[in-house]
Amino acid sequence: MIVHGKPEENLSKIFKSLTGLKVTLILQTEVTKEETDVEKCLQKMCQEIKASYINCWGSTLYHKGDLPFQINHVPDSYTGFRKDVEEKLRIRPEISMPNKMKPVPTFAPEIYWGSLPTIEALNSTKPISNSSSAFPFNGGESAALLRLKSYLWDTNAVAQYKETRNGLIGSEYSTKFSPWLAHGCLSPRRIHWELEKYELQRTKNQSTYWVRFELLWRDYFKFVSIKYGDRIFYPNGMKGRRQQWKKDMELFKAWQSAILRFYLSQFN
């Protein structure tokens, strides 16, 4: 079902239309302020209309509940975090999808299933394709799984990931998994367990390890976001340390010039 508007308002209407049914809202927990503000509104809405509310942890390689420390004791350095987690934890197995689900309930006549919005409805314009794009991919789970298969099994590009990951032009320098991970189209655990198969059947080296290393960086920032809340967005940083920022335009222009020369060199 696709609806537009505030989640708490739309879901309240949908739930109220399901007269005589026990309703449960299940959602994946988020970590940063705007998302957690929405969660609080949804929880309050569920309390008001007597609906059950369940939030599940997902989107990370390691489960929050398995961490060897409390969230407020997450190390402030990535190295400290990584050593603790890698030495003490195992990555959970994937959960299998059910073969089928119960039939969809009957909604009140004023509740519509909706449809995907057009690009125009989102006040945007159709993106212009570019043959030199480093990301010539589509969104969605199917495209994500195809990319995972391609990067590991079809091209073996993952076996050189550590050496090539900082390349800028071209699709095979790095995994390009980030957008799919961010939107929940691809699970970090799916990547891990596919890598396990690859390492058993093809090769296991620093590059295959380094993909997990970067996924663990992603975990770290999510857990740090819980520890420090919206302070991660403050000008003075998580720890409130005031910084004296340089405002040297000559240095800035020199940096701009160096970046421009580097990009131009990639096209020559």
C-alpha positions as semicolon CSV with decimal commas, in nm:
position;residue;x (nm);y (nm);z (nm)
1;M;0,000;0,000;0,000
2;I;0,143;0,336;-0,099
3;V;0,015;0,647;0,076
4;H;0,143;1,003;0,097
5;G;0,149;1,213;0,412
6;K;0,246;1,182;0,777
7;P;0,281;0,814;0,875
8;E;0,098;0,853;1,206
9;E;-0,203;1,019;1,037
10;N;-0,229;0,774;0,747
11;L;-0,176;0,462;0,956
12;S;-0,431;0,580;1,210
13;K;-0,696;0,600;0,935
14;I;-0,601;0,259;0,798
15;F;-0,602;0,091;1,139
16;K;-0,937;0,243;1,237
17;S;-1,090;0,101;0,920
18;L;-1,001;-0,253;1,031
19;T;-1,293;-0,287;1,267
20;G;-1,303;-0,600;1,480
21;L;-0,942;-0,698;1,399
22;K;-0,640;-0,700;1,629
23;V;-0,387;-0,463;1,470
24;T;-0,010;-0,465;1,520
25;L;0,234;-0,215;1,374
26;I;0,577;-0,370;1,310
27;L;0,858;-0,144;1,194
28;Q;1,235;-0,140;1,173
29;T;1,405;0,078;1,432
30;E;1,598;0,378;1,305
31;V;1,874;0,569;1,480
32;T;1,879;0,939;1,389
33;K;1,654;1,216;1,513
34;E;1,402;1,283;1,236
35;E;1,333;0,910;1,200
36;T;1,309;0,848;1,575
37;D;1,071;1,147;1,607
38;V;0,839;0,972;1,358
39;E;0,867;0,649;1,559
40;K;0,761;0,830;1,876
41;C;0,455;0,969;1,695
42;L;0,367;0,620;1,569
43;Q;0,403;0,468;1,916
44;K;0,178;0,736;2,062
45;M;-0,078;0,677;1,784
46;C;-0,081;0,303;1,858
47;Q;-0,141;0,371;2,228
48;E;-0,433;0,600;2,147
49;I;-0,612;0,353;1,919
50;K;-0,518;0,043;2,125
51;A;-0,297;-0,111;1,854
52;S;0,014;-0,315;1,936
53;Y;0,354;-0,166;1,852
54;I;0,668;-0,370;1,779
55;N;0,997;-0,225;1,660
56;C;1,264;-0,463;1,530
57;W;1,636;-0,408;1,501
58;G;1,774;-0,449;1,149
59;S;2,001;-0,291;0,885
60;T;2,333;-0,371;1,057
61;L;2,581;-0,653;1,011
62;Y;2,593;-0,726;1,384
63;H;2,273;-0,717;1,589
64;K;2,247;-0,445;1,850
65;G;2,136;-0,699;2,109
66;D;2,458;-0,898;2,063
67;L;2,701;-0,613;2,134
68;P;2,953;-0,690;2,412
69;F;2,880;-0,352;2,575
70;Q;2,585;-0,125;2,648
71;I;2,502;0,131;2,378
72;N;2,613;0,418;2,603
73;H;2,953;0,247;2,626
74;V;3,014;0,211;2,252
75;P;3,385;0,294;2,206
76;D;3,456;0,639;2,067
77;S;3,713;0,498;1,825
78;Y;3,636;0,265;1,539
79;T;3,942;0,050;1,610
80;G;3,832;-0,014;1,968
81;F;3,481;-0,096;1,851
82;R;3,599;-0,326;1,570
83;K;3,837;-0,528;1,788
84;D;3,573;-0,586;2,054
85;V;3,304;-0,684;1,805
86;E;3,514;-0,900;1,573
87;E;3,671;-1,095;1,860
88;K;3,353;-1,161;2,058
89;L;3,058;-1,177;1,818
90;R;2,923;-1,396;1,542
91;I;2,706;-1,261;1,262
92;R;2,353;-1,393;1,289
93;P;2,214;-1,620;1,014
94;E;1,964;-1,478;0,768
95;I;1,593;-1,522;0,832
96;S;1,404;-1,710;0,563
97;M;1,103;-1,543;0,404
98;P;0,769;-1,728;0,445
99;N;0,639;-1,906;0,135
100;K;0,304;-1,732;0,168
101;M;0,124;-1,489;0,394
102;K;-0,231;-1,453;0,517
103;P;-0,476;-1,284;0,280
104;V;-0,497;-0,906;0,288
105;P;-0,781;-0,780;0,508
106;T;-1,076;-0,590;0,366
107;F;-1,040;-0,216;0,418
108;A;-1,308;0,049;0,441
109;P;-1,413;0,197;0,102
110;E;-1,226;0,522;0,167
111;I;-0,893;0,339;0,201
112;Y;-0,705;0,307;-0,128
113;W;-0,401;0,099;-0,218
114;G;-0,242;0,389;-0,404
115;S;0,027;0,367;-0,670
116;L;0,388;0,462;-0,722
117;P;0,417;0,838;-0,771
118;T;0,543;0,972;-1,100
119;I;0,865;1,173;-1,109
120;E;0,654;1,482;-1,183
121;A;0,438;1,420;-0,875
122;L;0,755;1,432;-0,668
123;N;0,834;1,777;-0,815
124;S;1,137;1,639;-0,993
125;T;1,251;1,573;-1,347
126;K;1,364;1,251;-1,510
127;P;1,737;1,200;-1,447
128;I;1,965;1,232;-1,747
129;S;2,166;0,915;-1,807
130;N;2,540;0,944;-1,855
131;S;2,750;0,669;-2,010
132;S;3,045;0,756;-1,784
133;S;2,839;0,732;-1,466
134;A;3,001;0,532;-1,186
135;F;2,651;0,421;-1,082
136;P;2,455;0,305;-1,389
137;F;2,215;0,098;-1,177
138;N;1,846;0,097;-1,087
139;G;1,692;0,098;-0,743
140;G;1,510;-0,187;-0,573
141;E;1,586;-0,528;-0,430
142;S;1,608;-0,710;-0,763
143;A;1,873;-0,470;-0,894
144;A;2,062;-0,497;-0,561
145;L;2,074;-0,877;-0,575
146;L;2,185;-0,866;-0,938
147;R;2,467;-0,629;-0,842
148;L;2,572;-0,857;-0,556
149;K;2,584;-1,153;-0,795
150;S;2,771;-0,954;-1,058
151;Y;3,033;-0,804;-0,823
152;L;3,113;-1,140;-0,667
153;W;3,040;-1,424;-0,904
154;D;3,025;-1,279;-1,256
155;T;3,326;-1,046;-1,249
156;N;3,527;-1,153;-0,939
157;A;3,575;-0,778;-0,883
158;V;3,542;-0,832;-0,507
159;A;3,880;-1,012;-0,508
160;Q;4,051;-0,677;-0,589
161;Y;3,824;-0,455;-0,380
162;K;4,090;-0,340;-0,129
163;E;4,318;-0,221;-0,409
164;T;4,051;-0,054;-0,626
165;R;3,790;0,075;-0,377
166;N;3,903;0,441;-0,395
167;G;3,873;0,464;-0,773
168;L;3,618;0,719;-0,889
169;I;3,531;0,658;-1,252
170;G;3,361;0,333;-1,349
171;S;3,124;0,091;-1,182
172;E;3,365;-0,188;-1,086
173;Y;3,609;-0,002;-0,861
174;S;3,395;-0,052;-0,552
175;T;3,087;-0,249;-0,449
176;K;2,835;0,034;-0,504
177;F;2,612;-0,136;-0,244
178;S;2,560;0,181;-0,036
179;P;2,231;0,317;-0,180
180;W;2,063;-0,024;-0,160
181;L;2,188;-0,073;0,195
182;A;2,063;0,272;0,297
183;H;1,711;0,204;0,168
184;G;1,682;-0,153;0,297
185;C;1,690;-0,312;-0,050
186;L;1,997;-0,512;0,048
187;S;2,093;-0,650;0,387
188;P;2,454;-0,639;0,514
189;R;2,401;-0,993;0,640
190;R;2,300;-1,103;0,288
191;I;2,634;-0,961;0,167
192;H;2,825;-1,136;0,446
193;W;2,676;-1,480;0,387
194;E;2,720;-1,450;0,010
195;L;3,085;-1,358;0,075
196;E;3,117;-1,669;0,292
197;K;3,010;-1,883;-0,005
198;Y;3,243;-1,692;-0,237
199;E;3,539;-1,740;-0,004
200;L;3,474;-2,114;0,016
201;Q;3,430;-2,159;-0,358
202;R;3,659;-1,895;-0,515
203;T;3,905;-1,703;-0,299
204;K;3,946;-1,557;0,049
205;N;4,183;-1,261;0,080
206;Q;4,222;-0,914;0,228
207;S;3,975;-0,772;-0,025
208;T;3,691;-1,005;0,074
209;Y;3,763;-0,924;0,439
210;W;3,770;-0,551;0,360
211;V;3,410;-0,554;0,237
212;R;3,306;-0,668;0,586
213;F;3,549;-0,415;0,736
214;E;3,359;-0,134;0,558
215;L;3,021;-0,280;0,656
216;L;3,141;-0,274;1,015
217;W;3,228;0,097;0,976
218;R;2,862;0,143;0,878
219;D;2,752;-0,044;1,192
220;Y;2,980;0,171;1,404
221;F;2,826;0,498;1,287
222;K;2,474;0,365;1,349
223;F;2,560;0,265;1,706
224;V;2,744;0,592;1,769
225;S;2,430;0,773;1,644
226;I;2,228;0,599;1,916
227;K;2,488;0,678;2,182
228;Y;2,513;1,049;2,104
229;G;2,170;1,122;1,957
230;D;2,132;1,442;1,758
231;R;2,466;1,571;1,893
232;I;2,630;1,409;1,588
233;F;2,480;1,695;1,384
234;Y;2,597;1,978;1,611
235;P;2,871;2,216;1,486
236;N;3,079;2,134;1,796
237;G;3,051;1,759;1,740
238;M;2,946;1,474;1,963
239;K;3,163;1,582;2,253
240;G;3,089;1,953;2,234
241;R;3,444;2,056;2,152
242;R;3,459;2,398;1,994
243;Q;3,675;2,407;1,681
244;Q;3,856;2,706;1,540
245;W;3,798;2,664;1,167
246;K;4,043;2,821;0,925
247;K;3,900;3,061;0,667
248;D;4,199;3,090;0,433
249;M;4,063;3,146;0,081
250;E;4,404;3,095;-0,079
251;L;4,429;2,746;0,070
252;F;4,070;2,676;-0,032
253;K;4,136;2,781;-0,393
254;A;4,452;2,565;-0,401
255;W;4,243;2,269;-0,283
256;Q;3,977;2,341;-0,547
257;S;4,241;2,355;-0,818
258;A;4,398;2,024;-0,708
259;I;4,061;1,848;-0,704
260;L;3,976;1,982;-1,051
261;R;4,311;1,866;-1,192
262;F;4,259;1,521;-1,042
263;Y;3,912;1,480;-1,194
264;L;4,030;1,601;-1,533
265;S;4,317;1,351;-1,523
266;Q;4,062;1,069;-1,479
267;F;3,900;1,155;-1,813
268;N;4,225;1,182;-2,010
